[in-house]
Amino acid sequence: MQQTGSQTPQQPTSPVKRPARSKNGCMTCRRRKVRCNEIRPICGHCSRLNLECRWRPSNSTLLANSPRGTLPTNRVRSDGNNNPRTLEISAQLSTSSAQESFDDVFNYASFMWDGSEIWKPPTWGNQDVSVIDQALPNATMDNVISSSIPSGDRALLDYFVQSVVPPIIAQVETQGKWASMRQTLISMSRSSSILRHAILTFSSLLLSRQGEGLADTTQKHYAKTVAELTRYDEAGHTPQQRDEAHSRASMLATLFFLSYTDLLEGRNELLHANLKRAFDIYQSSDKAHFRAVEVRLLSWIRMIDARAVSAGGEGLFLSEIDEKLLTYASPGSLEGGELGVGDQPETDIEEVLFDILYQPGIVFFQKVQSFSGRIAHLDPFHRRRGTVEDETEVMSIAAEISKDLRQLYEARPPLMDYAAAGLLVAPHVSSNLALTISRAFRTFLSNYHASKIHLHRVAYKSLPLTKETIESIDTIRNLANLLVDRDSQDMLPVNMLWPLLMWGSEEKDGDERAWIKSQILRMEKVATNARITSQVLEEVQKRQDTLNARQDIREVMEHVFNSCWAIV
């Protein structure tokens, strides 16, 4: 029988030849010793694995070396509207400092690359601007953005096309999958003005957070989006008319960007209203006919809802009945069907393994989010508390939540224990996979244990810590220490902010408190509310020490800062 795919010892003269690695590939692929497909500025491997795609400097003049405010010729649009303000915006969008600032400020959910020299989002600043659009086939500005759009808006859409994964979804979407979804959203915006204004609002907000003076532009596009949404609501469309007037996917995408903007801006009432609109669309639709893009958008909205509930939201998307559909996981299988003998896959085995090993952790983490809503609904801001009957009912509900938490833990991914213990090492997996999966799973597990501490502080506020809750505190402490060496200057993944807050609210040791505070403050560069969160934690600790009783974190927020906000 003819043998295929391998050689026997009796045939040493005919080795299987592997494709030679190109000398023109990116430096990252050459270091990893894999074949690069040479797509710039982010090659296929780096895009799928969220690697920093580094290239040798090109012969053309790099934008990073250009004087600030100088525009490359291929970025100036001949649309008859090159006014000074438009050119100023275009210059901001074209400079490397703008993108690097965006990476610094808005990557606070990107645990996959925090503290690592390899695993971090690619930046555009070290690339030749002339090849940026080559990384987005069929999604370049000329292909997906109408030339009739004013140049200022085109510049904002251009920025969106080049943006990295939005931080709130970074834990469930790789850079490559976000690039595909982003292309779909831009294409949808061509026929949906309300979605286009929502994208422009979000893109402008990102720039205004850098101090680039675009707050007026953000407000303008936000107002236009809301105005269209209000007219749409007042028309009283039936579900069928709604789908005809605007595609359901476009409306869900619009509400995602509006809700995300409200979350970042701290507009809690508007945030809750937009989440309610999205839930109404979900509830009135035939669940069996949701397209993949709609399921993905719903899963993103659900993550916003999980954060909004701590600021008084209803947590409509967090109910058990919706979890099967909304707990979305990208498929880990190779796209395009089975490989034939001799076929060359577009992804290497490490990328396939990454998807397969990583997805169960994502599902676990998304299920943990559901408990945020269930626990928050027990606090005095969501229900009546204080009477014997009230507290008895709360404890009964809390017992059910505790039972469900234990069941979730028992069904945790088998790999999680090995990752948490640091046992993912060669030869079982490569160092790249071990680093990313270990950090992610430790972060997921920390958030699980933070839910148990949260439950005790809400439902059993006046009772001593149980043995189980003490074990959760110890687990977060140990995982935090494994994630970052206490003697190093590395930053914890910012998804550890909530576990740190929960641990710190129960910690008595002064040295441990100081370490927790230092870790939260290190996140200030990428989490804009890190400093104020550390101040709230200090005030909670101070009041608890003085009164010898637990203090509600949200109550302290509102008492000291006259506001409350969602913790990432």
C-alpha positions as CSV (number, residue, x, y, z in Angstrom):
1,M,0.0,0.0,0.0
2,Q,1.3,3.4,-0.9
3,Q,2.2,5.5,2.1
4,T,1.4,9.2,2.3
5,G,2.4,12.0,4.7
6,S,5.5,10.3,6.2
7,Q,8.7,8.5,5.3
8,T,9.9,5.1,6.6
9,P,13.5,4.5,7.7
10,Q,14.1,2.6,4.5
11,Q,13.6,5.8,2.4
12,P,16.0,8.3,3.9
13,T,16.8,9.9,0.6
14,S,13.3,11.4,0.0
15,P,12.5,13.6,3.0
16,V,9.3,15.6,3.0
17,K,10.1,19.1,1.9
18,R,8.5,21.9,3.9
19,P,7.9,25.3,2.3
20,A,10.9,27.6,2.9
21,R,10.2,30.5,5.1
22,S,10.4,33.8,3.2
23,K,13.1,36.3,4.1
24,N,10.5,39.0,3.4
25,G,8.2,37.9,6.2
26,C,7.6,39.8,9.4
27,M,10.1,39.6,12.2
28,T,7.6,38.0,14.5
29,C,7.0,35.0,12.2
30,R,10.7,34.6,11.7
31,R,11.3,34.5,15.4
32,R,8.5,31.9,15.8
33,K,9.9,30.0,12.8
34,V,6.6,29.8,11.0
35,R,5.9,30.8,7.4
36,C,4.6,34.3,7.0
37,N,2.0,35.2,4.4
38,E,3.6,38.7,4.1
39,I,0.4,40.7,4.3
40,R,1.1,44.1,5.7
41,P,0.8,45.7,8.2
42,I,-0.5,42.7,10.1
43,C,0.2,39.2,8.6
44,G,-2.2,36.3,8.9
45,H,-0.5,34.6,11.8
46,C,-0.1,37.8,13.9
47,S,-3.7,38.9,13.2
48,R,-5.2,35.6,14.3
49,L,-3.0,35.3,17.4
50,N,-3.0,39.0,18.5
51,L,0.8,39.1,18.1
52,E,2.7,42.3,17.6
53,C,3.6,42.2,13.9
54,R,7.0,43.7,13.5
55,W,8.6,44.5,10.1
56,R,12.0,45.7,9.0
57,P,11.8,49.4,8.2
58,S,10.7,50.0,4.6
59,N,12.6,52.3,2.2
60,S,9.7,54.7,2.1
61,T,9.5,57.5,4.7
62,L,7.8,56.1,7.8
63,L,5.0,58.2,9.3
64,A,6.6,58.0,12.7
65,N,9.6,59.9,11.5
66,S,7.5,62.6,9.8
67,P,6.9,66.0,11.4
68,R,3.7,66.1,13.4
69,G,0.9,67.4,11.2
70,T,2.4,66.3,7.9
71,L,-0.1,64.4,5.8
72,P,0.9,61.6,3.4
73,T,-0.3,62.3,-0.1
74,N,-2.5,59.2,-0.3
75,R,-4.5,60.3,2.8
76,V,-5.6,63.7,1.4
77,R,-9.0,63.2,-0.3
78,S,-9.9,65.1,-3.4
79,D,-13.5,65.7,-2.4
80,G,-13.5,69.4,-2.4
81,N,-13.7,69.7,1.3
82,N,-10.1,69.9,2.5
83,N,-10.8,72.6,5.1
84,P,-8.3,73.3,7.9
85,R,-10.3,71.4,10.5
86,T,-10.6,68.4,8.3
87,L,-6.8,68.4,7.6
88,E,-6.2,68.7,11.3
89,I,-8.3,65.6,12.0
90,S,-6.7,63.7,9.2
91,A,-3.2,64.6,10.5
92,Q,-4.3,63.4,14.0
93,L,-5.5,60.1,12.5
94,S,-2.4,59.6,10.5
95,T,0.3,60.1,13.2
96,S,1.7,57.2,15.1
97,S,1.3,59.0,18.4
98,A,-2.5,59.0,18.0
99,Q,-2.7,55.3,17.5
100,E,-0.2,54.6,20.3
101,S,-2.3,56.8,22.6
102,F,-5.4,54.8,21.7
103,D,-3.6,51.6,22.5
104,D,-2.6,53.0,25.8
105,V,-5.9,54.3,27.0
106,F,-8.4,51.9,25.5
107,N,-6.8,48.5,25.9
108,Y,-7.9,48.1,29.5
109,A,-9.6,44.7,28.8
110,S,-6.8,43.3,26.7
111,F,-5.5,40.7,29.2
112,M,-4.0,38.7,26.4
113,W,-1.1,41.0,25.9
114,D,-0.7,43.0,29.2
115,G,2.8,42.8,30.5
116,S,4.2,40.8,27.6
117,E,6.7,41.9,25.0
118,I,5.1,39.5,22.5
119,W,1.4,39.2,23.1
120,K,0.0,42.7,22.7
121,P,-2.1,44.4,20.0
122,P,-0.4,45.4,16.8
123,T,0.3,49.1,16.4
124,W,0.1,51.0,13.2
125,G,2.8,53.6,14.1
126,N,5.8,51.5,13.0
127,Q,4.3,50.7,9.6
128,D,4.5,52.4,6.2
129,V,1.1,54.1,5.9
130,S,0.9,53.4,2.2
131,V,0.3,49.7,3.0
132,I,-2.2,50.0,5.8
133,D,-5.2,49.4,3.7
134,Q,-3.6,46.3,2.2
135,A,-4.4,44.5,5.4
136,L,-8.1,45.0,4.9
137,P,-9.1,43.4,1.6
138,N,-12.5,44.5,0.4
139,A,-12.7,46.9,3.4
140,T,-10.6,49.8,2.4
141,M,-12.0,53.3,2.6
142,D,-12.5,53.5,-1.1
143,N,-14.4,50.2,-1.2
144,V,-16.7,50.6,1.8
145,I,-17.1,54.3,2.5
146,S,-19.0,56.4,0.1
147,S,-17.1,59.3,-1.5
148,S,-20.2,61.5,-0.8
149,I,-19.5,61.4,3.0
150,P,-17.9,64.6,4.2
151,S,-14.1,64.3,4.6
152,G,-14.2,64.9,8.4
153,D,-16.6,61.9,8.7
154,R,-14.4,59.9,6.3
155,A,-11.4,60.6,8.5
156,L,-13.3,59.2,11.6
157,L,-14.4,56.1,9.7
158,D,-10.9,55.7,8.5
159,Y,-9.7,55.7,12.1
160,F,-12.4,53.1,12.9
161,V,-11.2,50.9,10.0
162,Q,-7.7,51.0,11.5
163,S,-8.7,50.5,15.1
164,V,-7.7,47.6,17.4
165,V,-10.3,45.4,19.2
166,P,-12.6,47.5,21.4
167,P,-11.5,46.7,25.0
168,I,-14.9,45.5,26.2
169,I,-14.9,42.6,23.7
170,A,-11.1,42.0,23.6
171,Q,-11.5,39.0,25.8
172,V,-13.8,37.2,23.3
173,E,-12.6,38.4,19.9
174,T,-9.1,38.1,18.5
175,Q,-7.7,40.9,16.3
176,G,-8.4,38.8,13.1
177,K,-12.1,38.1,14.0
178,W,-12.6,41.7,15.0
179,A,-11.2,42.8,11.6
180,S,-13.7,40.7,9.8
181,M,-16.6,41.9,12.0
182,R,-15.4,45.5,11.6
183,Q,-15.5,45.1,7.8
184,T,-19.1,43.9,8.1
185,L,-20.1,46.8,10.3
186,I,-18.6,49.4,7.9
187,S,-20.4,47.7,5.0
188,M,-23.7,47.8,6.9
189,S,-23.2,51.5,7.6
190,R,-23.3,52.3,3.9
191,S,-27.1,51.7,3.8
192,S,-27.8,52.7,7.5
193,S,-27.2,56.3,8.4
194,I,-28.1,55.6,12.0
195,L,-25.4,53.0,12.3
196,R,-22.9,55.3,10.5
197,H,-23.6,58.1,13.0
198,A,-23.2,55.6,15.9
199,I,-19.8,54.5,14.6
200,L,-18.7,58.1,14.1
201,T,-19.8,58.8,17.7
202,F,-17.7,56.0,19.0
203,S,-14.7,56.8,16.8
204,S,-14.8,60.4,17.8
205,L,-15.1,59.5,21.5
206,L,-11.9,57.5,21.3
207,L,-10.0,60.4,19.8
208,S,-11.5,62.9,22.3
209,R,-10.3,60.8,25.1
210,Q,-6.8,61.5,23.8
211,G,-7.4,65.2,24.3
212,E,-7.6,65.8,20.6
213,G,-10.4,68.4,20.9
214,L,-13.2,66.3,19.2
215,A,-15.8,66.5,22.0
216,D,-18.1,68.7,19.9
217,T,-17.9,66.2,17.0
218,T,-18.7,63.3,19.4
219,Q,-21.7,65.3,20.7
220,K,-22.9,66.1,17.2
221,H,-22.9,62.5,16.0
222,Y,-24.4,61.2,19.3
223,A,-27.2,63.7,18.9
224,K,-27.9,62.6,15.3
225,T,-27.9,59.0,16.3
226,V,-30.3,59.6,19.2
227,A,-32.6,61.8,17.0
228,E,-32.9,59.0,14.4
229,L,-33.5,56.5,17.1
230,T,-36.2,58.6,18.7
231,R,-38.0,59.1,15.4
232,Y,-37.7,55.4,14.9
233,D,-39.3,54.6,18.3
234,E,-42.0,57.2,17.9
235,A,-43.1,55.7,14.6
236,G,-44.3,52.6,16.5
237,H,-43.0,50.0,14.1
238,T,-44.0,46.4,14.5
239,P,-41.1,43.8,14.5
240,Q,-41.7,43.1,10.8
241,Q,-41.8,46.8,9.9
242,R,-38.7,47.3,12.1
243,D,-36.7,44.8,10.0
244,E,-37.9,46.4,6.8
245,A,-37.1,50.0,7.9
246,H,-33.7,49.1,9.3
247,S,-32.0,45.7,9.4
248,R,-32.1,44.1,12.8
249,A,-28.3,43.7,12.7
250,S,-27.8,47.4,12.0
251,M,-30.1,48.4,14.9
252,L,-28.2,46.0,17.3
253,A,-24.9,47.4,16.1
254,T,-26.1,50.9,16.6
255,L,-27.3,50.2,20.2
256,F,-23.9,48.5,20.9
257,F,-22.0,51.6,20.0
258,L,-24.4,53.9,21.8
259,S,-24.4,51.8,24.9
260,Y,-20.6,51.5,24.8
261,T,-20.3,55.3,24.5
262,D,-22.7,55.8,27.4
263,L,-20.7,53.4,29.5
264,L,-17.5,55.2,28.9
265,E,-19.1,58.6,29.5
266,G,-20.9,57.5,32.7
267,R,-24.4,58.3,31.4
268,N,-26.1,55.5,33.3
269,E,-29.7,56.4,32.5
270,L,-29.1,56.6,28.8
271,L,-27.0,53.4,29.0
272,H,-29.8,51.5,30.7
273,A,-32.4,52.9,28.2
274,N,-30.3,51.8,25.2
275,L,-29.8,48.3,26.7
276,K,-33.5,48.1,27.2
277,R,-34.1,49.0,23.5
278,A,-31.7,46.2,22.4
279,F,-33.4,43.7,24.7
280,D,-36.8,44.6,23.3
281,I,-35.5,43.8,19.8
282,Y,-34.1,40.5,21.0
283,Q,-37.4,39.6,22.8
284,S,-39.6,40.5,19.9
285,S,-37.6,38.5,17.4
286,D,-37.7,34.9,16.3
287,K,-34.6,33.4,18.0
288,A,-34.4,30.6,15.5
289,H,-33.6,33.0,12.7
290,F,-30.8,35.1,14.2
291,R,-27.9,35.4,11.9
292,A,-24.3,34.8,13.1
293,V,-23.6,38.6,13.0
294,E,-26.6,39.2,15.2
295,V,-25.7,36.6,17.7
296,R,-22.2,38.1,17.9
297,L,-23.6,41.6,18.4
298,L,-26.0,40.3,21.1
299,S,-23.0,38.7,22.9
300,W,-21.2,42.0,22.9
301,I,-24.2,43.9,24.2
302,R,-24.5,41.3,26.9
303,M,-21.0,42.1,28.1
304,I,-21.9,45.8,28.4
305,D,-25.0,44.8,30.3
306,A,-22.9,42.8,32.8
307,R,-20.9,45.9,33.6
308,A,-23.9,48.2,33.6
309,V,-25.7,46.2,36.3
310,S,-23.2,47.3,38.9
311,A,-24.2,50.9,38.2
312,G,-27.9,50.2,38.7
313,G,-28.8,48.4,35.4
314,E,-31.4,45.7,35.2
315,G,-29.2,43.0,33.7
316,L,-31.8,42.0,31.2
317,F,-29.4,40.0,29.0
318,L,-27.9,38.1,32.0
319,S,-30.8,35.8,32.7
320,E,-30.4,32.1,32.5
321,I,-33.0,31.7,29.8
322,D,-30.9,33.7,27.4
323,E,-27.5,32.3,28.2
324,K,-27.4,29.4,25.6
325,L,-27.9,31.8,22.7
326,L,-25.9,34.8,24.1
327,T,-22.9,32.9,25.4
328,Y,-21.2,33.1,22.0
329,A,-17.9,31.4,21.3
330,S,-16.1,31.8,18.0
331,P,-15.6,28.4,16.3
332,G,-12.3,26.8,16.9
333,S,-12.3,24.6,13.8
334,L,-10.5,25.4,10.6
335,E,-12.7,27.5,8.3
336,G,-13.2,26.1,4.8
337,G,-13.8,22.4,5.6
338,E,-11.4,19.5,5.9
339,L,-7.9,19.6,4.6
340,G,-6.9,17.2,1.8
341,V,-3.6,15.4,1.6
342,G,-0.9,17.8,0.6
343,D,-3.1,20.9,1.2
344,Q,-1.4,23.8,3.0
345,P,-3.7,25.2,5.8
346,E,-3.9,29.0,6.1
347,T,-3.3,28.7,9.8
348,D,-0.5,26.7,11.5
349,I,-1.3,24.1,14.1
350,E,-0.5,26.5,17.0
351,E,-3.3,28.8,15.9
352,V,-5.8,26.0,15.7
353,L,-4.7,24.8,19.1
354,F,-5.1,28.3,20.5
355,D,-8.8,28.5,19.4
356,I,-9.6,25.0,20.7
357,L,-7.9,25.5,24.0
358,Y,-9.0,29.1,24.6
359,Q,-12.7,28.9,23.7
360,P,-13.9,26.9,26.8
361,G,-12.3,29.6,29.0
362,I,-14.2,32.3,27.1
363,V,-17.5,30.5,27.7
364,F,-16.6,30.0,31.4
365,F,-15.8,33.8,31.7
366,Q,-19.1,34.8,30.0
367,K,-21.1,32.6,32.3
368,V,-19.3,34.2,35.3
369,Q,-20.7,37.5,33.9
370,S,-24.3,36.3,34.5
371,F,-23.7,36.1,38.2
372,S,-22.9,39.8,38.3
373,G,-26.5,40.6,37.5
374,R,-28.0,38.0,39.8
375,I,-25.9,39.2,42.8
376,A,-26.4,42.9,42.1
377,H,-30.1,42.4,42.1
378,L,-29.9,41.5,45.8
379,D,-28.3,44.9,46.8
380,P,-30.4,47.7,48.4
381,F,-30.2,49.7,45.1
382,H,-32.2,47.0,43.2
383,R,-34.6,45.7,45.9
384,R,-36.0,46.4,49.4
385,R,-33.7,45.3,52.2
386,G,-33.8,45.6,56.0
387,T,-36.7,43.7,57.4
388,V,-36.5,40.1,58.6
389,E,-38.6,38.9,55.7
390,D,-36.4,40.8,53.2
391,E,-33.2,39.4,54.6
392,T,-34.6,35.8,54.8
393,E,-35.6,36.0,51.1
394,V,-32.2,37.4,50.1
395,M,-30.4,34.6,51.9
396,S,-32.6,32.0,50.2
397,I,-31.8,33.5,46.8
398,A,-28.1,33.7,47.7
399,A,-28.1,30.0,48.6
400,E,-29.4,29.2,45.1
401,I,-26.7,31.5,43.6
402,S,-24.0,29.8,45.7
403,K,-25.2,26.4,44.4
404,D,-25.1,27.5,40.8
405,L,-21.6,29.0,41.3
406,R,-20.4,25.7,42.6
407,Q,-22.0,23.9,39.6
408,L,-20.2,26.2,37.2
409,Y,-16.9,25.6,39.0
410,E,-17.4,21.8,38.8
411,A,-18.0,22.2,35.0
412,R,-14.9,24.5,34.5
413,P,-12.6,23.7,31.6
414,P,-10.2,20.8,32.5
415,L,-7.3,22.9,31.3
416,M,-8.1,25.7,33.8
417,D,-6.5,24.0,36.8
418,Y,-3.3,23.3,34.9
419,A,-3.1,26.8,33.6
420,A,-3.8,28.3,37.0
421,A,-1.1,26.2,38.6
422,G,1.5,27.1,35.9
423,L,1.7,23.6,34.5
424,L,1.2,24.6,30.8
425,V,4.8,24.2,29.7
426,A,6.8,22.6,27.0
427,P,6.6,20.0,25.5
428,H,2.9,20.0,26.0
429,V,2.3,23.4,24.5
430,S,4.6,26.2,23.1
431,S,5.7,29.0,25.3
432,N,3.5,31.4,23.4
433,L,0.3,29.4,24.0
434,A,1.3,28.7,27.6
435,L,1.7,32.5,28.3
436,T,-1.5,33.6,26.8
437,I,-3.8,30.8,28.0
438,S,-2.3,30.8,31.5
439,R,-2.8,34.5,32.0
440,A,-6.3,34.4,30.5
441,F,-7.5,31.4,32.6
442,R,-6.0,32.9,35.8
443,T,-7.9,36.1,35.1
444,F,-11.2,34.2,34.4
445,L,-10.8,32.1,37.6
446,S,-10.1,35.3,39.6
447,N,-13.3,36.8,38.4
448,Y,-15.2,33.7,39.4
449,H,-13.9,33.9,42.9
450,A,-14.6,37.6,43.0
451,S,-18.3,36.7,42.4
452,K,-18.2,34.6,45.6
453,I,-16.8,37.5,47.6
454,H,-19.3,39.9,46.0
455,L,-22.1,37.5,47.0
456,H,-21.1,37.4,50.6
457,R,-20.7,41.2,50.8
458,V,-24.2,41.7,49.4
459,A,-26.2,38.9,50.9
460,Y,-24.4,38.2,54.1
461,K,-23.1,41.7,54.8
462,S,-23.3,41.5,58.6
463,L,-22.0,37.9,58.9
464,P,-18.3,36.7,59.3
465,L,-16.6,35.3,56.2
466,T,-17.3,31.7,55.5
467,K,-14.5,29.2,55.0
468,E,-15.5,29.1,51.3
469,T,-15.2,32.9,50.9
470,I,-11.9,33.0,52.7
471,E,-10.6,30.4,50.2
472,S,-11.7,32.6,47.4
473,I,-9.8,35.6,48.8
474,D,-6.7,33.4,49.1
475,T,-7.1,32.1,45.6
476,I,-7.3,35.6,44.1
477,R,-4.2,36.6,46.2
478,N,-2.3,33.6,44.9
479,L,-3.4,34.0,41.3
480,A,-2.5,37.7,41.3
481,N,1.0,36.9,42.6
482,L,1.4,34.3,39.9
483,L,0.3,36.8,37.2
484,V,2.9,39.4,38.3
485,D,6.1,39.2,40.2
486,R,5.9,41.5,43.2
487,D,9.4,42.7,42.6
488,S,8.8,43.5,38.9
489,Q,7.2,46.6,37.3
490,D,4.8,44.5,35.2
491,M,1.1,45.4,35.3
492,L,-1.7,42.9,36.1
493,P,-4.2,42.3,33.4
494,V,-6.8,45.0,33.8
495,N,-9.6,42.4,34.0
496,M,-8.1,41.8,37.4
497,L,-9.5,45.2,38.6
498,W,-12.7,43.8,39.9
499,P,-11.1,40.8,41.7
500,L,-8.6,43.2,43.3
501,L,-11.4,45.5,44.5
502,M,-13.2,42.5,46.0
503,W,-10.1,41.1,47.6
504,G,-9.0,44.6,48.9
505,S,-12.4,45.2,50.4
506,E,-11.9,42.2,52.7
507,E,-8.1,42.5,53.3
508,K,-6.9,43.5,56.7
509,D,-3.1,43.4,56.3
510,G,-1.6,46.8,55.6
511,D,1.2,45.5,53.3
512,E,-1.3,43.6,51.2
513,R,-3.5,46.6,51.0
514,A,-0.6,48.7,49.8
515,W,0.2,46.2,47.1
516,I,-3.3,46.0,45.9
517,K,-3.5,49.8,45.7
518,S,-0.2,49.9,43.8
519,Q,-1.5,47.4,41.3
520,I,-4.7,49.3,40.7
521,L,-2.7,52.5,40.2
522,R,-0.5,50.9,37.6
523,M,-3.6,50.3,35.6
524,E,-4.2,54.1,35.4
525,K,-2.4,54.3,32.1
526,V,-5.0,52.0,30.5
527,A,-8.0,52.1,32.8
528,T,-9.1,55.7,33.1
529,N,-11.0,55.1,36.4
530,A,-8.2,53.2,38.1
531,R,-7.2,56.1,40.4
532,I,-10.7,56.9,41.5
533,T,-11.3,53.2,42.1
534,S,-8.3,53.0,44.4
535,Q,-9.6,56.0,46.3
536,V,-13.0,54.4,46.7
537,L,-11.3,51.2,48.0
538,E,-9.3,53.2,50.5
539,E,-12.4,55.0,51.8
540,V,-14.2,51.6,52.1
541,Q,-11.3,50.2,54.1
542,K,-11.1,53.3,56.3
543,R,-14.8,53.2,57.1
544,Q,-14.8,49.5,57.7
545,D,-11.9,49.8,60.1
546,T,-13.6,52.6,62.0
547,L,-17.1,51.1,62.2
548,N,-16.0,47.4,62.3
549,A,-18.7,46.7,59.7
550,R,-18.8,46.2,55.9
551,Q,-19.5,49.2,53.8
552,D,-21.3,49.1,50.5
553,I,-18.9,50.1,47.7
554,R,-21.6,51.8,45.5
555,E,-22.9,53.7,48.5
556,V,-19.4,55.0,49.2
557,M,-19.0,56.0,45.5
558,E,-22.1,58.1,45.7
559,H,-21.3,59.6,49.1
560,V,-17.8,60.6,48.3
561,F,-17.9,61.2,44.5
562,N,-21.6,61.9,44.0
563,S,-21.6,59.3,41.2
564,C,-21.2,55.6,40.6
565,W,-19.5,53.8,37.7
566,A,-19.0,50.3,36.3
567,I,-15.9,48.5,37.3
568,V,-14.3,46.7,34.3
